[in-house]
Amino acid sequence: MSRELPIYLDHHATTPVDPRVLAAMLPFFDQQNGNASSLHHAYGQAARSAVATAREQVAQFLNVAPREVIFTSGATEANNLAIKGSLAAARPGSHLIVNAAEHKSVLDVAARLSRRGVAVTVLPVTPVGCVDPQAIADAIRPTTVLVSAMLGNNEVGAINAIADIAQICVARGVTFHTDITQAAGRLPVDLARDGIDLASLSAHKIYGPKGIGALIKRRSSSQRPMEPLLDGGGHEQRLRSGTLAVPLIVGFGRACELIGQTGDGEFARLRELTARLDSGIRSQL
């Protein structure tokens, strides 16, 4: 006996893959199944070209240079690379600032580093879940290496003033990292305009496949050296070794392209849907 599934209302956890994204991915599972690092034959060259196109699509979506896009398995890995990688390359005694409302892939990393002797400050948030930029400014020390504050909170939807936080960090020579996973595709994101050094995101929150994401590592004045989490073939600018998941990368790029093509229309559509849902619930309860 089949059971009818409930209406899916969990898009903040993950989105279904857009059919156009799936169509772009499918040939790279069987017909064009080359390794993007095998440049001695046509299959590998085609895979490398597809990865380059996807890198450009992700970069254009976020207004960064393609060389600043480092593909990872998702935002969790990107957050780990940003924070652990930055602290591993820093001097002993360096300081990290996060806030209490961050995703577990930031808070658990901070806790692990603290157990290993890294100085960590976990700032409280306001009653609506935001971190006060002035609190960050007050917490910065001469030894502070990195500040991490997400753009959109994945539990309560609080929006942090990341441009203001980035400005504070630039002025103090501190690298700023933001997890934009929950906000990308729902809010306008322009990393160059906002002066962001490091940003993490996942494809599966913007109608792309699970298992792929990126760390954006911009070549900015406050950007510091970073150590890789994995050693191996030196892929992704020697920061993320491992054979590239070409089908997933292609899907990620196509998802970014599609979101970018909608422009402000998608943001307006989501605001209208939110208002309709809120009004409908309130009128019935």
Kinemage of the C-alpha trace (Angstrom):
@kinemage 1
@onewidth
@group {chain A} dominant
@subgroup {mainchain}
@vectorlist {calphas} color= white
{ca met a 1} P 0.000 0.000 0.000
{ca ser a 2} L 1.456 3.347 -1.033
{ca arg a 3} L 1.301 6.341 1.264
{ca glu a 4} L 0.944 9.873 -0.011
{ca leu a 5} L 3.905 11.975 0.997
{ca pro a 6} L 3.304 15.220 2.906
{ca ile a 7} L 3.894 18.595 1.294
{ca tyr a 8} L 7.621 19.347 1.424
{ca leu a 9} L 8.297 22.512 3.446
{ca asp a 10} L 11.912 21.902 4.492
{ca his a 11} L 13.785 23.820 1.788
{ca his a 12} L 16.058 25.439 4.376
{ca ala a 13} L 17.410 21.958 5.122
{ca thr a 14} L 17.827 20.990 1.472
{ca thr a 15} L 16.233 21.728 -1.879
{ca pro a 16} L 15.279 19.286 -4.640
{ca val a 17} L 17.625 19.219 -7.616
{ca asp a 18} L 16.337 21.432 -10.419
{ca pro a 19} L 15.613 19.322 -13.539
{ca arg a 20} L 17.859 21.617 -15.577
{ca val a 21} L 20.680 21.002 -13.112
{ca leu a 22} L 20.158 17.251 -13.339
{ca ala a 23} L 20.201 17.403 -17.143
{ca ala a 24} L 23.549 19.216 -17.068
{ca met a 25} L 25.028 16.620 -14.705
{ca leu a 26} L 23.904 13.378 -16.332
{ca pro a 27} L 26.410 13.200 -19.232
{ca phe a 28} L 29.310 13.418 -16.784
{ca phe a 29} L 28.293 10.203 -15.037
{ca asp a 30} L 28.718 7.958 -18.080
{ca gln a 31} L 29.345 9.653 -21.450
{ca gln a 32} L 31.996 12.175 -20.327
{ca asn a 33} L 33.399 10.389 -17.311
{ca gly a 34} L 36.965 11.652 -17.464
{ca asn a 35} L 39.168 12.695 -14.548
{ca ala a 36} L 39.707 16.460 -14.633
{ca ser a 37} L 43.377 15.891 -13.750
{ca ser a 38} L 43.993 13.484 -16.670
{ca leu a 39} L 44.890 16.021 -19.322
{ca his a 40} L 46.687 13.574 -21.598
{ca his a 41} L 43.459 12.472 -23.279
{ca ala a 42} L 40.220 14.025 -24.536
{ca tyr a 43} L 38.054 12.690 -21.706
{ca gly a 44} L 40.151 14.393 -19.059
{ca gln a 45} L 40.359 17.597 -21.056
{ca ala a 46} L 36.560 17.687 -21.409
{ca ala a 47} L 36.195 17.188 -17.659
{ca arg a 48} L 38.706 19.961 -16.931
{ca ser a 49} L 36.820 22.286 -19.282
{ca ala a 50} L 33.506 21.497 -17.569
{ca val a 51} L 35.028 22.226 -14.154
{ca ala a 52} L 36.421 25.526 -15.435
{ca thr a 53} L 32.980 26.533 -16.724
{ca ala a 54} L 31.359 25.647 -13.391
{ca arg a 55} L 34.025 27.602 -11.520
{ca glu a 56} L 33.193 30.647 -13.617
{ca gln a 57} L 29.466 30.180 -12.961
{ca val a 58} L 29.977 30.019 -9.194
{ca ala a 59} L 32.328 33.005 -9.323
{ca gln a 60} L 29.899 35.123 -11.327
{ca phe a 61} L 27.070 34.289 -8.932
{ca leu a 62} L 29.095 35.610 -5.977
{ca asn a 63} L 31.034 38.363 -7.825
{ca val a 64} L 34.487 36.915 -7.275
{ca ala a 65} L 37.277 35.731 -9.567
{ca pro a 66} L 37.165 32.074 -10.723
{ca arg a 67} L 40.593 31.430 -9.195
{ca glu a 68} L 39.086 32.311 -5.788
{ca val a 69} L 36.642 29.348 -5.893
{ca ile a 70} L 37.873 26.201 -4.109
{ca phe a 71} L 35.528 23.243 -4.517
{ca thr a 72} L 34.812 21.171 -1.399
{ca ser a 73} L 32.306 18.502 -0.413
{ca gly a 74} L 30.032 21.173 1.044
{ca ala a 75} L 29.864 24.074 3.465
{ca thr a 76} L 30.811 21.927 6.468
{ca glu a 77} L 34.146 21.076 4.901
{ca ala a 78} L 34.546 24.665 3.686
{ca asn a 79} L 33.965 25.982 7.223
{ca asn a 80} L 36.494 23.501 8.592
{ca leu a 81} L 39.054 24.466 5.967
{ca ala a 82} L 38.545 28.182 6.520
{ca ile a 83} L 38.895 28.036 10.300
{ca lys a 84} L 41.297 25.159 10.894
{ca gly a 85} L 43.358 26.078 7.855
{ca ser a 86} L 43.723 29.699 8.940
{ca leu a 87} L 44.637 28.840 12.523
{ca ala a 88} L 47.042 26.076 11.477
{ca ala a 89} L 49.014 28.577 9.412
{ca ala a 90} L 49.026 31.194 12.191
{ca arg a 91} L 51.467 31.660 15.016
{ca pro a 92} L 50.952 29.846 18.323
{ca gly a 93} L 48.744 31.855 20.663
{ca ser a 94} L 46.536 33.179 17.886
{ca his a 95} L 42.939 34.113 18.626
{ca leu a 96} L 39.631 33.138 16.981
{ca ile a 97} L 36.254 34.890 17.337
{ca val a 98} L 32.904 33.198 16.640
{ca asn a 99} L 29.414 33.698 18.057
{ca ala a 100} L 26.977 31.452 19.880
{ca ala a 101} L 24.461 31.232 17.017
{ca glu a 102} L 26.800 29.772 14.401
{ca his a 103} L 26.276 26.420 12.677
{ca lys a 104} L 27.747 23.373 14.393
{ca ser a 105} L 30.398 23.141 11.678
{ca val a 106} L 31.777 26.411 13.072
{ca leu a 107} L 31.049 25.990 16.782
{ca asp a 108} L 32.351 22.418 16.981
{ca val a 109} L 35.509 23.441 15.139
{ca ala a 110} L 36.015 26.319 17.570
{ca ala a 111} L 35.500 23.983 20.529
{ca arg a 112} L 38.028 21.485 19.172
{ca leu a 113} L 40.595 24.230 18.576
{ca ser a 114} L 40.009 25.558 22.088
{ca arg a 115} L 40.770 22.113 23.523
{ca arg a 116} L 44.014 22.191 21.566
{ca gly a 117} L 45.063 25.482 23.133
{ca val a 118} L 43.777 28.054 20.639
{ca ala a 119} L 42.359 31.185 22.279
{ca val a 120} L 38.663 31.284 21.304
{ca thr a 121} L 36.030 33.905 22.070
{ca val a 122} L 32.377 32.883 21.617
{ca leu a 123} L 30.289 36.044 21.587
{ca pro a 124} L 26.651 36.103 22.695
{ca val a 125} L 23.957 37.206 20.251
{ca thr a 126} L 21.057 39.622 20.507
{ca pro a 127} L 17.529 38.415 21.347
{ca val a 128} L 16.836 38.019 17.606
{ca gly a 129} L 19.964 35.927 17.023
{ca cys a 130} L 22.349 38.492 15.510
{ca val a 131} L 25.896 39.229 16.556
{ca asp a 132} L 26.615 42.896 17.299
{ca pro a 133} L 29.424 44.238 15.064
{ca gln a 134} L 30.579 46.440 17.934
{ca ala a 135} L 30.932 43.372 20.146
{ca ile a 136} L 33.226 41.895 17.516
{ca ala a 137} L 35.257 45.107 17.359
{ca asp a 138} L 35.607 45.079 21.150
{ca ala a 139} L 36.672 41.418 21.178
{ca ile a 140} L 39.473 41.760 18.603
{ca arg a 141} L 42.946 41.461 20.074
{ca pro a 142} L 46.402 41.977 18.565
{ca thr a 143} L 46.578 38.177 18.264
{ca thr a 144} L 43.190 37.762 16.532
{ca val a 145} L 43.607 35.895 13.258
{ca leu a 146} L 40.037 35.148 12.187
{ca val a 147} L 36.452 36.238 12.800
{ca ser a 148} L 33.614 33.970 11.626
{ca ala a 149} L 29.989 35.145 11.424
{ca met a 150} L 27.312 33.635 9.189
{ca leu a 151} L 25.193 35.774 6.892
{ca gly a 152} L 21.824 34.080 7.468
{ca asn a 153} L 21.100 31.896 10.473
{ca asn a 154} L 19.867 28.410 9.586
{ca glu a 155} L 17.547 28.100 12.613
{ca val a 156} L 15.874 31.461 13.199
{ca gly a 157} L 16.675 33.354 9.998
{ca ala a 158} L 18.585 36.202 11.658
{ca ile a 159} L 20.617 38.257 9.168
{ca asn a 160} L 24.020 39.493 10.292
{ca ala a 161} L 25.531 42.769 9.100
{ca ile a 162} L 28.457 41.065 7.395
{ca ala a 163} L 29.513 44.143 5.405
{ca asp a 164} L 29.912 46.089 8.667
{ca ile a 165} L 31.781 43.207 10.289
{ca ala a 166} L 34.044 42.878 7.252
{ca gln a 167} L 34.854 46.586 7.403
{ca ile a 168} L 35.855 46.256 11.058
{ca cys a 169} L 38.064 43.272 10.290
{ca val a 170} L 39.774 44.945 7.329
{ca ala a 171} L 40.566 47.991 9.454
{ca arg a 172} L 42.155 45.765 12.097
{ca gly a 173} L 43.976 43.444 9.676
{ca val a 174} L 41.884 40.403 10.655
{ca thr a 175} L 40.571 37.830 8.173
{ca phe a 176} L 36.773 37.607 8.052
{ca his a 177} L 34.933 34.387 7.216
{ca thr a 178} L 31.194 34.064 6.656
{ca asp a 179} L 28.991 31.024 6.065
{ca ile a 180} L 26.552 32.160 3.379
{ca thr a 181} L 24.956 28.730 2.863
{ca gln a 182} L 21.523 29.608 4.185
{ca ala a 183} L 21.323 33.026 2.528
{ca ala a 184} L 22.714 32.373 -0.946
{ca gly a 185} L 19.866 32.306 -3.432
{ca arg a 186} L 17.520 33.927 -0.921
{ca leu a 187} L 19.340 37.217 -0.393
{ca pro a 188} L 21.588 39.184 -2.758
{ca val a 189} L 25.211 38.157 -2.108
{ca asp a 190} L 28.143 40.166 -3.443
{ca leu a 191} L 31.388 39.160 -1.769
{ca ala a 192} L 33.502 41.779 -3.534
{ca arg a 193} L 31.125 44.610 -2.632
{ca asp a 194} L 30.968 43.545 1.014
{ca gly a 195} L 34.728 42.991 1.350
{ca ile a 196} L 34.502 39.358 2.461
{ca asp a 197} L 37.765 37.394 2.734
{ca leu a 198} L 36.388 33.841 3.065
{ca ala a 199} L 32.907 32.463 2.382
{ca ser a 200} L 31.396 28.965 2.528
{ca leu a 201} L 28.357 27.556 0.723
{ca ser a 202} L 26.708 24.317 -0.395
{ca ala a 203} L 24.994 23.525 -3.684
{ca his a 204} L 22.083 21.600 -2.193
{ca lys a 205} L 20.551 24.755 -0.698
{ca ile a 206} L 20.169 26.346 -4.151
{ca tyr a 207} L 18.594 23.449 -6.106
{ca gly a 208} L 21.938 21.796 -6.801
{ca pro a 209} L 23.221 18.340 -5.783
{ca lys a 210} L 24.271 17.256 -2.313
{ca gly a 211} L 27.930 16.564 -1.656
{ca ile a 212} L 29.436 19.647 -3.311
{ca gly a 213} L 30.159 23.165 -2.134
{ca ala a 214} L 32.928 25.710 -2.111
{ca leu a 215} L 35.176 27.860 -0.018
{ca ile a 216} L 35.666 31.259 -1.591
{ca lys a 217} L 39.153 32.457 -0.718
{ca arg a 218} L 39.536 35.993 -1.958
{ca arg a 219} L 42.859 37.638 -2.639
{ca ser a 220} L 42.270 40.501 -0.237
{ca ser a 221} L 44.523 42.662 1.887
{ca ser a 222} L 43.461 40.977 5.143
{ca gln a 223} L 43.633 37.418 3.779
{ca arg a 224} L 46.165 35.264 5.627
{ca pro a 225} L 47.944 32.034 4.637
{ca met a 226} L 46.031 28.780 5.033
{ca glu a 227} L 47.017 25.160 5.537
{ca pro a 228} L 45.114 22.305 3.825
{ca leu a 229} L 43.134 19.715 5.758
{ca leu a 230} L 44.055 16.964 3.280
{ca asp a 231} L 47.390 16.162 1.682
{ca gly a 232} L 47.507 14.465 -1.693
{ca gly a 233} L 47.575 15.507 -5.298
{ca gly a 234} L 47.548 19.234 -4.668
{ca his a 235} L 44.161 19.828 -6.251
{ca glu a 236} L 42.310 23.123 -5.765
{ca gln a 237} L 45.366 25.329 -5.307
{ca arg a 238} L 46.893 22.721 -2.959
{ca leu a 239} L 44.186 23.453 -0.393
{ca arg a 240} L 41.792 20.575 -1.078
{ca ser a 241} L 43.389 17.462 -2.525
{ca gly a 242} L 41.185 14.767 -4.044
{ca thr a 243} L 39.769 13.797 -7.427
{ca leu a 244} L 37.236 16.411 -8.440
{ca ala a 245} L 33.582 15.298 -8.435
{ca val a 246} L 32.952 16.560 -11.951
{ca pro a 247} L 29.203 15.753 -12.201
{ca leu a 248} L 28.507 17.468 -8.876
{ca ile a 249} L 30.669 20.463 -9.753
{ca val a 250} L 28.846 20.823 -13.076
{ca gly a 251} L 25.522 20.720 -11.213
{ca phe a 252} L 26.731 23.286 -8.698
{ca gly a 253} L 27.776 25.648 -11.460
{ca arg a 254} L 24.493 25.246 -13.330
{ca ala a 255} L 22.498 25.892 -10.132
{ca cys a 256} L 24.441 29.111 -9.539
{ca glu a 257} L 23.850 30.156 -13.133
{ca leu a 258} L 20.099 29.570 -12.856
{ca ile a 259} L 19.804 31.460 -9.564
{ca gly a 260} L 21.801 34.314 -11.053
{ca gln a 261} L 19.522 34.488 -14.094
{ca thr a 262} L 16.442 35.039 -11.924
{ca gly a 263} L 17.965 38.192 -10.462
{ca asp a 264} L 15.842 40.029 -7.916
{ca gly a 265} L 12.765 38.173 -9.161
{ca glu a 266} L 13.560 35.107 -7.074
{ca phe a 267} L 14.067 37.178 -3.940
{ca ala a 268} L 10.706 38.909 -4.506
{ca arg a 269} L 9.000 35.556 -5.136
{ca leu a 270} L 10.322 34.125 -1.878
{ca arg a 271} L 9.259 37.217 0.077
{ca glu a 272} L 5.756 36.920 -1.386
{ca leu a 273} L 5.541 33.216 -0.527
{ca thr a 274} L 6.729 33.932 3.013
{ca ala a 275} L 4.097 36.629 3.452
{ca arg a 276} L 1.351 34.344 2.100
{ca leu a 277} L 2.317 31.493 4.427
{ca asp a 278} L 2.532 33.792 7.439
{ca ser a 279} L -0.812 35.411 6.648
{ca gly a 280} L -2.499 32.064 6.029
{ca ile a 281} L -1.299 30.569 9.296
{ca arg a 282} L -2.218 33.640 11.336
{ca ser a 283} L -5.675 33.881 9.784
{ca gln a 284} L -6.470 30.245 10.638
{ca leu a 285} L -5.003 30.043 14.152
